[in-house]
């Protein structure tokens, strides 16, 4: 089974998790900038939710980068033919 977005042995053109999360974060910031001047209660609630989500994304990006660093230090660069951890 192959992933839709992430790099795997079968999906060598996939993305690193931290890269996907960063792209989502950047999209959210652009979208949020369009509603920041809207003072209706619904817009404020959505903006507050987005701010919380952005915080979770920032934490998730840090965790994903940490995992990449751990794998790089322990096993070196990813080789498409051999998984660094887990089953093939």
C-alpha positions in Angstrom: 0.0 0.0 0.0 1.3 3.4 -0.9 0.6 6.8 0.6 -1.1 9.6 -1.3 1.3 12.4 -0.3 4.3 11.2 1.8 7.5 9.8 0.5 7.7 6.0 0.5 9.7 3.4 -1.3 6.8 3.1 -3.8 6.1 6.9 -3.9 9.5 8.4 -4.4 8.0 11.7 -5.6 6.2 12.2 -2.4 6.7 14.9 0.2 8.2 15.1 3.7 5.5 15.5 6.3 7.1 18.8 7.5 6.9 20.2 4.0 3.2 19.4 3.6 2.4 20.8 7.1 4.3 24.0 6.2 2.4 24.4 3.0 -0.9 24.0 4.8 0.2 26.5 7.5 1.2 29.1 4.8 -2.2 28.6 3.0 -4.0 29.1 6.3 -2.1 32.3 7.0 -3.0 33.7 3.6 -6.6 32.7 4.0 -6.8 34.2 7.5 -5.4 37.5 6.3 -8.5 37.9 4.2 -10.8 37.8 7.2 -8.8 39.6 9.8 -10.7 42.8 9.3 -14.1 41.2 9.6 -15.5 41.9 13.0 -18.6 39.7 12.8 -18.8 37.1 15.5 -18.6 34.2 13.0 -15.4 35.6 11.4 -13.9 36.2 14.9 -14.7 32.6 15.9 -13.2 31.2 12.7 -10.1 33.4 13.2 -9.7 32.2 16.7 -10.0 28.6 15.6 -7.4 29.2 12.9 -5.0 30.7 15.4 -5.3 27.5 17.5 -4.9 25.3 14.5 -1.8 27.3 13.4 -0.3 26.6 16.9 -0.9 22.9 16.5 0.6 23.0 13.0 3.7 24.8 14.4 4.1 22.1 17.0 3.5 19.3 14.4 6.1 20.9 12.0 8.7 20.9 14.8 7.9 17.2 15.6 8.1 16.2 12.0 11.5 18.0 11.6 12.7 16.3 14.8 11.8 12.9 13.4 13.6 13.6 10.1 16.7 14.7 12.1 16.6 11.6 14.2 16.4 9.3 11.2 19.1 11.3 9.3 21.5 11.1 12.3 20.8 7.4 13.1 20.6 6.0 9.6 21.9 8.6 7.1 20.0 9.8 4.0 17.0 7.9 2.9 17.7 5.2 0.3 14.7 4.5 -2.0 15.5 0.8 -1.9 15.8 0.3 1.8 13.5 1.7 4.5 15.4 3.3 7.4 13.0 1.9 10.0 9.9 -0.3 9.8 9.1 -3.1 7.4 9.7 -3.0 3.7 
